[in-house]
Amino acid sequence: MPFECCAAGCQLTHRCGRYSRETHSLKLMAGFVLALHHGDSVSSSPTPEPENSHFTSAQEASQSSSEAASIAAEDSVAQTPSTRVDAAKEAIAGQARRLVVPRRSLLLTGGVVAAAGALAAMPQIAATGVLGEDAAAVVSNEKLLARRERLVRENIDTRYLKIESLGRIYVGKGRSEQDLRLVGSFSLTEAAQADLAAAATALTNLSVYGSLHRLSVTYGGVDSANDPQNVANTATDAPVSPLRVNDSATLKEEQWLKVLTANAALGTNVSYAQVGLLADELHLNAVVIDENYESLLKRFRALAELDLKNERVQQIHLNIQLAPEKAVTLPSGAQSKVSVSVAESSRVATVADVLSKAATRKELNTLASFSLVWNAREKYPSASQWDAFKLGFKGPESKEESAKEAQRTAIRKYLQEVSVPLQALTKREATVPGEVIT
């Protein structure tokens, strides 16, 4: 009896030991499956997951393991310890087979994700300049302009040109990168002023590095209209008749020489000259801005016959303008806005006389505006559509009807006098409050 009890005890001990070892192995396998599932569920996913995805994966793995343990517990009621262990091992092994991702698929998926990320980040990488200046310039207007500015600074011919101000500015109201433009002011050295052909060559060579949106050429000093570095705020000398050019790369060397020669002929009589290019034809607007009437008229008369005296100027469509920014005090006592535009310098003397008569007569002291446009030419008759001579008058101080009639009489007399020299202008009129006089 003791022997049988001992034998039974030994057999029970042997089975319990085996059950403990297999249960321990089962726990180790379950832990391995959980760890493997947690790692693969993140790395094998080709699309971004929520920030709490690792928590979700762990919960799913825990839930699956709990379901497997529950099934094994239910079967243990009707099965022996050995059978229950085998069933639990099979359930967990099946779960592991469903979770394990083949290594080749995992590597392929990871490679695709990495390549897609690199392509998406390429513009940002290129913009940093890591891939080179050219690649950065393709995706960044600012870097393109910065590169162009650097090349101009490094390659400008300092024998003939001096950089007064050069840089990038925003144009218009926008402040995005696409609103940036490169502008600058260059002055001619003494050597350039003595040899305008060499100066034209130096300016043409700058176009190799790309055009400037706006460029000014002066005889010393900076043009405040094209001053990205705000040099004009500290400058002591104002520039002499700056020559302003938009999109300078469009000018050829011969064209540069023509406009430089014409600008030199204009001298200090003009405030600035604006270059235009229309169908390969050079246009030069010589603008006089002066708030003093005597000085304004003197500088204007000095431009008479200019295109007849200079062969280079004859090759350019010259337009001369008076454009004071404020009302000018006339000898008659009137405060008047003066605006004149003539297409040929041969007309300057005629227009100057017409202006002088309106400015000096006391009976016209109510003149508020003087506007004359005479741009039609023999080669361009269509330009006459804007040609007109218009005067604007304020009402007389006296409210008496006789004062109003005296004003109208003086205006009609004046228009009659200037009708002969201005006969090319079919539209000649004066406006008084409530009436248009022709």
TORPA-123822 format. One record per residue (C-alpha): residue number from 1; residue in one letter; x, y, z. Coordinates in nm, 4 decimals. Layout:
// TORPA-123822
     k   r         xx         yy         zz
   NUM   a          X          Y          Z
...
This chain:
// TORPA-123822
     k   r         xx         yy         zz
     1   m     0.0000     0.0000     0.0000
     2   p     0.2713     0.2438     0.0846
     3   f     0.4444     0.1501    -0.2403
     4   e     0.1301     0.2105    -0.4455
     5   c     0.0757     0.5475    -0.2790
     6   c     0.4347     0.6381    -0.3453
     7   a     0.4081     0.5311    -0.7059
     8   a     0.0918     0.7310    -0.7540
     9   g     0.2553     1.0310    -0.5900
    10   c     0.5574     1.0035    -0.8153
    11   q     0.3412     0.9798    -1.1253
    12   l     0.1416     1.2836    -1.0176
    13   t     0.4612     1.4721    -0.9418
    14   h     0.6014     1.3804    -1.2836
    15   r     0.2873     1.5035    -1.4613
    16   c     0.2726     1.8235    -1.2594
    17   g     0.6358     1.8987    -1.3362
    18   r     0.5768     1.8412    -1.7057
    19   y     0.2681     2.0674    -1.6941
    20   s     0.4689     2.3418    -1.5215
    21   r     0.7484     2.3285    -1.7808
    22   e     0.5068     2.3397    -2.0737
    23   t     0.3094     2.6202    -1.9118
    24   h     0.6362     2.8170    -1.8755
    25   s     0.7184     2.7538    -2.2429
    26   l     0.3691     2.8676    -2.3362
    27   k     0.4184     3.1984    -2.1479
    28   l     0.7558     3.2596    -2.3180
    29   m     0.6016     3.1963    -2.6620
    30   a     0.3104     3.4286    -2.5877
    31   g     0.5534     3.7027    -2.4818
    32   f     0.7560     3.6586    -2.8020
    33   v     0.4429     3.6783    -3.0167
    34   l     0.3309     3.9958    -2.8411
    35   a     0.6704     4.1594    -2.8911
    36   l     0.6861     4.0546    -3.2575
    37   h     0.3321     4.1768    -3.3261
    38   h     0.3996     4.5121    -3.1588
    39   g     0.7128     4.5756    -3.3688
    40   d     0.5830     4.4609    -3.7056
    41   s     0.2493     4.6371    -3.6795
    42   v     0.4315     4.9730    -3.6926
    43   s     0.7181     4.9093    -3.9338
    44   s     0.5207     4.7219    -4.1981
    45   s     0.2530     4.9911    -4.2448
    46   p     0.3166     5.2023    -4.5612
    47   t     0.0779     5.4813    -4.4588
    48   p     0.0994     5.7179    -4.1595
    49   e    -0.0877     5.6043    -3.8537
    50   p    -0.2411     5.7984    -3.5647
    51   e    -0.0107     5.8998    -3.2827
    52   n    -0.1622     5.6329    -3.0514
    53   s    -0.1145     5.3494    -3.3028
    54   h     0.1315     5.1666    -3.0761
    55   f    -0.1269     5.1644    -2.8019
    56   t    -0.3879     5.0261    -3.0430
    57   s    -0.1527     4.7520    -3.1634
    58   a    -0.0729     4.6440    -2.8092
    59   q    -0.4412     4.6383    -2.7200
    60   e    -0.5205     4.4283    -3.0267
    61   a    -0.2431     4.1811    -2.9448
    62   s    -0.3542     4.1613    -2.5815
    63   q    -0.7134     4.1111    -2.6889
    64   s    -0.6157     3.8306    -2.9320
    65   s    -0.4077     3.6572    -2.6639
    66   s    -0.6939     3.6867    -2.4154
    67   e    -0.9301     3.5304    -2.6673
    68   a    -0.6880     3.2402    -2.7199
    69   a    -0.6499     3.1934    -2.3429
    70   s    -1.0288     3.1928    -2.2964
    71   i    -1.0731     2.9208    -2.5567
    72   a    -0.8014     2.7126    -2.3932
    73   a    -0.9661     2.7562    -2.0507
    74   e    -1.3059     2.6396    -2.1823
    75   d    -1.1530     2.3277    -2.3387
    76   s    -0.9626     2.2467    -2.0201
    77   v    -1.2868     2.1451    -1.8493
    78   a    -1.3182     1.8401    -2.0751
    79   q    -0.9502     1.7754    -2.1529
    80   t    -0.6490     1.6409    -1.9662
    81   p    -0.3599     1.8753    -1.8724
    82   s    -0.1495     1.7505    -2.1656
    83   t    -0.4304     1.8026    -2.4139
    84   r    -0.5037     2.1507    -2.2810
    85   v    -0.1381     2.2528    -2.3203
    86   d    -0.1241     2.1263    -2.6810
    87   a    -0.4457     2.3123    -2.7705
    88   a    -0.3211     2.6385    -2.6212
    89   k     0.0128     2.6057    -2.8033
    90   e    -0.1660     2.5512    -3.1335
    91   a    -0.3915     2.8546    -3.0813
    92   i    -0.0985     3.0871    -3.0056
    93   a     0.1104     2.9468    -3.2925
    94   g    -0.1789     3.0201    -3.5319
    95   q    -0.2015     3.3759    -3.4024
    96   a     0.1757     3.4145    -3.4546
    97   r     0.1502     3.2923    -3.8157
    98   r    -0.1157     3.5562    -3.8873
    99   l     0.0941     3.8379    -3.7398
   100   v     0.4420     3.7634    -3.8770
   101   v     0.5250     3.9640    -4.1951
   102   p     0.7733     3.8084    -4.4413
   103   r     1.1106     3.9833    -4.4242
   104   r     1.1239     4.0461    -4.8000
   105   s     0.7808     4.2163    -4.7968
   106   l     0.8810     4.4234    -4.4980
   107   l     1.2020     4.5475    -4.6661
   108   l     1.0217     4.6227    -4.9931
   109   t     0.7483     4.8194    -4.8182
   110   g     1.0042     5.0159    -4.6182
   111   g     1.1995     5.1018    -4.9345
   112   v     0.8916     5.2324    -5.1120
   113   v     0.7985     5.4476    -4.8131
   114   a     1.1511     5.5918    -4.7908
   115   a     1.1641     5.6700    -5.1649
   116   a     0.8248     5.8411    -5.1566
   117   g     0.9331     6.0529    -4.8618
   118   a     1.2541     6.1580    -5.0379
   119   l     1.0661     6.2604    -5.3529
   120   a     0.8138     6.4612    -5.1532
   121   a     1.0924     6.6451    -4.9711
   122   m     1.3012     6.7117    -5.2849
   123   p     1.1853     7.0754    -5.3404
   124   q     1.2650     7.1625    -4.9796
   125   i     1.6021     6.9876    -5.0038
   126   a     1.6859     7.1642    -5.3303
   127   a     1.5843     7.5028    -5.1932
   128   t     1.8434     7.4716    -4.9166
   129   g     2.1207     7.4670    -5.1754
   130   v     2.2530     7.1249    -5.0695
   131   l     2.2087     6.9942    -5.4249
   132   g     2.3806     7.2969    -5.5765
   133   e     2.2957     7.6559    -5.6736
   134   d     2.1228     7.5617    -5.9990
   135   a     1.8882     7.3138    -5.8324
   136   a     1.8053     7.5639    -5.5601
   137   a     1.7323     7.8372    -5.8137
   138   v     1.4839     7.6167    -5.9991
   139   v     1.2537     7.5962    -5.6992
   140   s     1.3240     7.9332    -5.5370
   141   n     1.2787     8.2728    -5.7018
   142   e     1.4608     8.4355    -5.4125
   143   k     1.7660     8.2141    -5.4561
   144   l     1.7586     8.2727    -5.8313
   145   l     1.7695     8.6494    -5.7783
   146   a     2.0354     8.6140    -5.5077
   147   r     2.2510     8.4123    -5.7457
   148   r     2.1981     8.6690    -6.0221
   149   e     2.2924     8.9515    -5.7864
   150   r     2.6092     8.7726    -5.6780
   151   l     2.7153     8.7097    -6.0372
   152   v     2.6630     9.0771    -6.1250
   153   r     2.8699     9.1893    -5.8280
   154   e     3.1486     8.9465    -5.9125
   155   n     3.1640     9.0158    -6.2869
   156   i     3.0814     9.3860    -6.3290
   157   d     3.3488     9.5778    -6.5208
   158   t     3.4631     9.8219    -6.2537
   159   r     3.6634    10.0208    -6.5066
   160   y     3.3400    10.1656    -6.6419
   161   l     3.0627    10.0866    -6.3933
   162   k     3.0216    10.1328    -6.0204
   163   i     2.7453     9.9732    -5.8176
   164   e     2.5653    10.2425    -5.6208
   165   s     2.2811    10.0215    -5.4964
   166   l     2.1821     9.6655    -5.5870
   167   g     1.9409     9.4197    -5.4304
   168   r     1.5978     9.2576    -5.4185
   169   i     1.2750     9.4417    -5.3457
   170   y     0.9052     9.3584    -5.3409
   171   v     0.7003     9.5041    -5.6257
   172   g     0.3334     9.5874    -5.5888
   173   k     0.1423     9.5067    -5.2731
   174   g     0.2402     9.1411    -5.2515
   175   r     0.5021     9.0129    -5.0098
   176   s     0.5454     8.6580    -5.1368
   177   e     0.8626     8.5222    -5.2889
   178   q     0.7170     8.5612    -5.6386
   179   d     0.6830     8.9384    -5.5814
   180   l     1.0587     8.9848    -5.5442
   181   r     1.2531     9.1644    -5.8191
   182   l     1.6177     9.2559    -5.8672
   183   v     1.6783     9.6298    -5.9129
   184   g     1.9835     9.8523    -5.8976
   185   s     2.1622    10.1787    -5.9698
   186   f     2.4960    10.1952    -6.1503
   187   s     2.7059    10.5051    -6.2086
   188   l     2.9402    10.5657    -6.5006
   189   t     3.3033    10.6182    -6.4114
   190   e     3.5070    10.8978    -6.5695
   191   a     3.6493    10.6450    -6.8136
   192   a     3.2969    10.5413    -6.9158
   193   q     3.1808    10.9003    -6.9647
   194   a     3.4792    10.9561    -7.1913
   195   d     3.4104    10.6339    -7.3844
   196   l     3.0358    10.5638    -7.4096
   197   a     3.0991    10.2711    -7.6461
   198   a     3.2972    10.0936    -7.3737
   199   a     3.0234    10.1751    -7.1239
   200   a     2.7634    10.0245    -7.3592
   201   t     2.9724     9.7066    -7.3831
   202   a     3.0017     9.6816    -7.0041
   203   l     2.6254     9.7230    -6.9592
   204   t     2.5508     9.4669    -7.2307
   205   n     2.7795     9.2120    -7.0655
   206   l     2.5735     9.2309    -6.7467
   207   s     2.2791     9.0776    -6.9312
   208   v     2.4721     8.7496    -6.9507
   209   y     2.3780     8.6928    -6.5868
   210   g     2.0099     8.7717    -6.6353
   211   s     1.8072     9.0885    -6.6535
   212   l     1.7369     9.3385    -6.3805
   213   h     1.3725     9.4277    -6.3396
   214   r     1.4701     9.7945    -6.3136
   215   l     1.8087     9.9521    -6.3724
   216   s     1.9282    10.3121    -6.3446
   217   v     2.2462    10.4530    -6.4968
   218   t     2.3718    10.7796    -6.3491
   219   y     2.6705    11.0104    -6.3791
   220   g     2.7401    10.9687    -6.0099
   221   g     2.5214    10.8898    -5.7117
   222   v     2.2200    10.6653    -5.6688
   223   d     1.8768    10.6995    -5.8270
   224   s     1.6242    10.7004    -5.5421
   225   a     1.3706    10.5255    -5.7681
   226   n     1.5970    10.2171    -5.7846
   227   d     1.7663    10.2098    -5.4478
   228   p     1.7096     9.8758    -5.2689
   229   q     1.9896     9.9479    -5.0191
   230   n     1.8468    10.2911    -4.9228
   231   v     2.1730    10.4615    -5.0068
   232   a     1.9915    10.7808    -5.1106
   233   n     1.9062    10.8544    -4.7470
   234   t     2.2750    10.9100    -4.6710
   235   a     2.3830    11.0529    -5.0076
   236   t     2.4845    11.4178    -5.0247
   237   d     2.4753    11.4686    -5.4018
   238   a     2.1693    11.4042    -5.6153
   239   p     2.2329    11.2065    -5.9356
   240   v     2.2377    11.3934    -6.2643
   241   s     1.9622    11.2876    -6.5050
   242   p     1.9444    10.9128    -6.4341
   243   l     1.8688    10.6865    -6.7275
   244   r     1.6059    10.4303    -6.6262
   245   v     1.5664    10.0991    -6.8049
   246   n     1.3165     9.8204    -6.7399
   247   d     1.4278     9.4612    -6.8128
   248   s     1.7744     9.5767    -6.9119
   249   a     1.8733     9.2431    -7.0707
   250   t     1.6521     9.3219    -7.3710
   251   l     1.8852     9.6006    -7.4894
   252   k     2.1600     9.5172    -7.7338
   253   e     2.4993     9.6863    -7.7306
   254   e     2.4117     9.9197    -8.0188
   255   q     2.0890    10.0207    -7.8450
   256   w     2.2729    10.0884    -7.5208
   257   l     2.5088    10.3192    -7.7078
   258   k     2.2169    10.5115    -7.8603
   259   v     2.0392    10.5731    -7.5319
   260   l     2.3602    10.6621    -7.3491
   261   t     2.4460    10.9155    -7.6188
   262   a     2.0953    11.0635    -7.6152
   263   n     2.0962    11.0860    -7.2364
   264   a     2.4305    11.2664    -7.2445
   265   a     2.2813    11.5172    -7.4905
   266   l     1.9861    11.5785    -7.2591
   267   g     2.2264    11.6690    -6.9795
   268   t     2.0910    11.8370    -6.6680
   269   n     1.7882    11.9758    -6.8479
   270   v     1.5830    11.6648    -6.7715
   271   s     1.5098    11.5134    -6.4327
   272   y     1.5305    11.1587    -6.5695
   273   a     1.4987    10.9689    -6.8963
   274   q     1.2942    10.6497    -6.9273
   275   v     1.3916    10.3975    -7.1951
   276   g     1.1244    10.1949    -7.3727
   277   l     1.1477     9.9289    -7.6405
   278   l     0.8532     9.8695    -7.8727
   279   a     0.8875     9.6330    -8.1702
   280   d     1.2687     9.6821    -8.1670
   281   e     1.2207    10.0607    -8.1763
   282   l     1.3848    10.2633    -7.9024
   283   h     1.1706    10.5166    -7.7198
   284   l     1.3118    10.7723    -7.4803
   285   n     1.0894    10.9802    -7.2528
   286   a     1.2743    11.2854    -7.1265
   287   v     1.0913    11.4074    -6.8163
   288   v     1.1360    11.7506    -6.6583
   289   i     1.0180    11.7893    -6.2985
   290   d     1.0529    12.1336    -6.1438
   291   e     0.8276    12.3166    -5.9015
   292   n     0.9604    12.6577    -6.0070
   293   y     0.7919    12.7906    -6.3205
   294   e     1.0870    12.9937    -6.4539
   295   s     1.3257    12.7009    -6.4105
   296   l     1.0727    12.4598    -6.5600
   297   l     1.0245    12.6705    -6.8731
   298   k     1.3977    12.7353    -6.9143
   299   r     1.4874    12.3660    -6.8992
   300   f     1.2044    12.2858    -7.1372
   301   r     1.3145    12.5415    -7.3971
   302   a     1.6716    12.4062    -7.3804
   303   l     1.5476    12.0798    -7.5323
   304   a     1.4206    12.2474    -7.8510
   305   e     1.5662    12.1106    -8.1739
   306   l     1.7597    11.8479    -7.9744
   307   d     1.6850    11.5609    -8.2127
   308   l     1.7919    11.7744    -8.5103
   309   k     2.1337    11.8536    -8.3638
   310   n     2.2339    11.5022    -8.2605
   311   e     2.2467    11.2104    -8.5030
   312   r     2.2112    10.9503    -8.2281
   313   v     1.9019    11.1200    -8.0903
   314   q     1.7448    11.1130    -8.4360
   315   q     1.7497    10.7333    -8.4223
   316   i     1.5336    10.7313    -8.1096
   317   h     1.1670    10.8170    -8.0699
   318   l     1.2113    11.1075    -7.8316
   319   n     0.9238    11.2227    -7.6152
   320   i     0.9626    11.5300    -7.3935
   321   q     0.7399    11.5748    -7.0912
   322   l     0.6746    11.8345    -6.8257
   323   a     0.5460    11.6607    -6.5145
   324   p     0.5697    11.8679    -6.1965
   325   e     0.4411    11.6662    -5.9041
   326   k     0.2706    11.9689    -5.7462
   327   a     0.0859    12.2747    -5.8694
   328   v     0.3160    12.5460    -6.0025
   329   t     0.2803    12.9121    -5.9125
   330   l     0.2506    13.1046    -6.2418
   331   p     0.3503    13.4683    -6.3004
   332   s    -0.0198    13.5555    -6.3259
   333   g    -0.0686    13.4428    -5.9672
   334   a    -0.2546    13.1250    -6.0605
   335   q    -0.1770    12.7897    -5.8973
   336   s    -0.1845    12.5440    -6.1844
   337   k    -0.1035    12.1798    -6.2531
   338   v     0.1113    12.1653    -6.5679
   339   s     0.1319    11.8563    -6.7876
   340   v     0.2955    11.8513    -7.1313
   341   s     0.3938    11.5691    -7.3664
   342   v     0.5380    11.6310    -7.7142
   343   a     0.6818    11.3703    -7.9454
   344   e     0.9372    11.5835    -8.1287
   345   s     1.1751    11.8396    -7.9879
   346   s     1.0977    12.0682    -8.2841
   347   r     0.7602    12.1299    -8.1170
   348   v     0.9107    12.2398    -7.7876
   349   a     0.9448    12.6082    -7.8792
   350   t     0.5841    12.6290    -7.9985
   351   v     0.4458    12.4644    -7.6855
   352   a     0.6682    12.6786    -7.4614
   353   d     0.5194    12.9948    -7.6162
   354   v     0.1647    12.8655    -7.5694
   355   l     0.2371    12.7887    -7.2033
   356   s     0.4035    13.1249    -7.1469
   357   k     0.0998    13.3173    -7.2743
   358   a    -0.1353    13.1250    -7.0451
   359   a     0.0956    13.1664    -6.7445
   360   t     0.1592    13.5412    -6.7691
   361   r    -0.1805    13.6944    -6.8509
   362   k    -0.3544    13.8448    -6.5495
   363   e    -0.6992    13.7829    -6.6964
   364   l    -0.6196    13.4089    -6.6872
   365   n    -0.5256    13.4046    -6.3189
   366   t    -0.7974    13.1456    -6.2506
   367   l    -0.6123    12.8808    -6.4551
   368   a    -0.6141    12.5579    -6.2509
   369   s    -0.4724    12.3088    -6.5054
   370   f    -0.2744    12.3199    -6.8297
   371   s    -0.2608    11.9941    -7.0269
   372   l    -0.1156    11.9520    -7.3761
   373   v    -0.0498    11.6203    -7.5538
   374   w     0.1018    11.6292    -7.9030
   375   n     0.2396    11.2855    -7.9852
   376   a     0.1290    11.2287    -8.3444
   377   r     0.4083    11.1898    -8.5975
   378   e     0.4230    11.1552    -8.9710
   379   k     0.5230    10.7898    -8.9339
   380   y     0.2720    10.7252    -8.6538
   381   p    -0.0489    10.9168    -8.7280
   382   s    -0.2504    10.6815    -8.5058
   383   a    -0.0883    10.8391    -8.1994
   384   s    -0.3056    11.1450    -8.2549
   385   q    -0.6024    10.9758    -8.0841
   386   w    -0.4734    11.1074    -7.7498
   387   d    -0.3640    11.4484    -7.8779
   388   a    -0.5501    11.7360    -7.7154
   389   f    -0.5119    12.0767    -7.5558
   390   k    -0.7216    12.1191    -7.2427
   391   l    -0.7430    12.4016    -6.9918
   392   g    -0.9270    12.3999    -6.6616
   393   f    -1.0394    12.7182    -6.4855
   394   k    -1.1869    12.7970    -6.1501
   395   g    -1.4735    13.0410    -6.1251
   396   p    -1.3870    13.4100    -6.0690
   397   e    -1.3808    13.5453    -5.7143
   398   s    -1.6673    13.7814    -5.7900
   399   k    -2.0079    13.6243    -5.8204
   400   e    -2.1228    13.9005    -6.0524
   401   e    -2.2316    13.7884    -6.3972
   402   s    -2.0051    14.0513    -6.5517
   403   a    -1.6994    13.8860    -6.3924
   404   k    -1.7980    13.5481    -6.5344
   405   e    -1.8469    13.6989    -6.8795
   406   a    -1.5080    13.8753    -6.8630
   407   q    -1.3449    13.5412    -6.7810
   408   r    -1.5112    13.3651    -7.0751
   409   t    -1.4100    13.6464    -7.3114
   410   a    -1.0421    13.6242    -7.2065
   411   i    -1.0436    13.2449    -7.2515
   412   r    -1.1952    13.2632    -7.6006
   413   k    -0.9398    13.5251    -7.7043
   414   y    -0.6537    13.3069    -7.5821
   415   l    -0.7822    12.9939    -7.7569
   416   q    -0.8160    13.1937    -8.0775
   417   e    -0.4542    13.3121    -8.0577
   418   v    -0.3074    12.9643    -8.0051
   419   s    -0.5287    12.7962    -8.2630
   420   v    -0.2800    12.8688    -8.5422
   421   p     0.0361    12.7219    -8.3826
   422   l    -0.1717    12.4323    -8.2445
   423   q    -0.3783    12.3718    -8.5550
   424   a    -0.2502    12.0133    -8.5678
   425   l    -0.4483    11.9521    -8.2499
   426   t    -0.8111    11.9230    -8.3483
   427   k    -0.9289    11.9112    -7.9872
   428   r    -0.8776    12.2441    -7.8082
   429   e    -1.1042    12.3369    -7.5204
   430   a    -1.1310    12.5131    -7.1853
   431   t    -1.3601    12.4223    -6.9003
   432   v    -1.5152    12.6672    -6.6593
   433   p    -1.7731    12.5783    -6.3953
   434   g    -2.0852    12.4740    -6.5831
   435   e    -1.9484    12.5313    -6.9354
   436   v    -1.7007    12.4020    -7.1939
   437   i    -1.5495    12.6643    -7.4240
   438   t    -1.4058    12.5586    -7.7594
